[in-house]
Amino acid sequence: MPVATGGALVPPTLTVAVLTHNEAHRIEACLKSAAFADQVLVVDSGSTDDTVAIAKGLGAEVHSYPDWQGFAVQRNRLLAHSRGDYVFFLDADEVMTPAFAQELQAIVRSGVQGVWTIRWRMVAYGHELKYFRSQSQIERLFVRAMVKEYTGVVHEQAELHPLPGGVAVPRHLIKARLLHYSRTTVRGSLEKLTQYVMLGAAKRAEAGKHGGVVRGLASGGSMFLRLYVFRLGFLCGGAGFLYCLFVALEGFFRYAALHYDRDSLTGKVIR
């Protein structure tokens, strides 16, 4: 996708786009790993710590939107400020390894059309979960012009413009894995648990689904079994147990809240 300018081909450009909210303890590592991008872009959701100052000090372009309306709205704001031919969405708790950065730059230079998914190397409570089989594949790299908008209050999805002639959008996988510092403290995990439980319950309420304790036990129990046993969380010590437990608790309380808090559920949970 190089562009001809005055007879010379201009290589495609890359925007790395990051959402932040009180990420002063980890935003430096995140942004430094993306320093090679043509545009490092931050949309902040009203941080009360030094997140914005640190990001600006590292040369990032920062825009503040404290009127929290959900993840999709914030990602759409990132899109609105993006100038690169490609846009890569990097979370504040993620770090690109040199191998990941090299592969990403090679994709951008190639000018290939499509959407790329990433996989994680999980780090929790100060320990890399080396034996954990993380199978999550999340769309993160896009040809910017293909993205129409993001939708969804949590686990938001990119809606794409259809290609001419009804051709399917090419989808690819970035082979190198992205470091994901998913959970650093028990306290932080408890705070995150509340946020994602309520957002997930609100999403299911909007879809007309029903909850309850039994359904929550089934969801949480199956999730723990899948992560701790079949994805080898049990080989990752105490950190692996805590990680699997908190994800399972999210599954349980999501359905409990869907039943008992149904009348007060909203997709605009305060961060």
Secondary structure, DSSP 8 states (H G I E B T S, - for coil): --EEETTEEE---EEEEEEESS-TTTHHHHHHTTTTSSEEEEEES--SSSHHHHHHHTT-EEEE--S---HHHHHHHHHHH--SSEEEE--TTEE--HHHHHHHHHHHHHT--SEEEE-EEEEETTEE-TT------EEEEEEGGGEEEEE-SSS-EEEE---GGG----EEE--S-EEEEEE--HHHHHHHHHHHHHHHHHHHHHTT----HHHHHHHHHHHHHIIIIIT-GGGGHHHHHHHHHHHHHHHHHHHHHHHHSGGG--S----
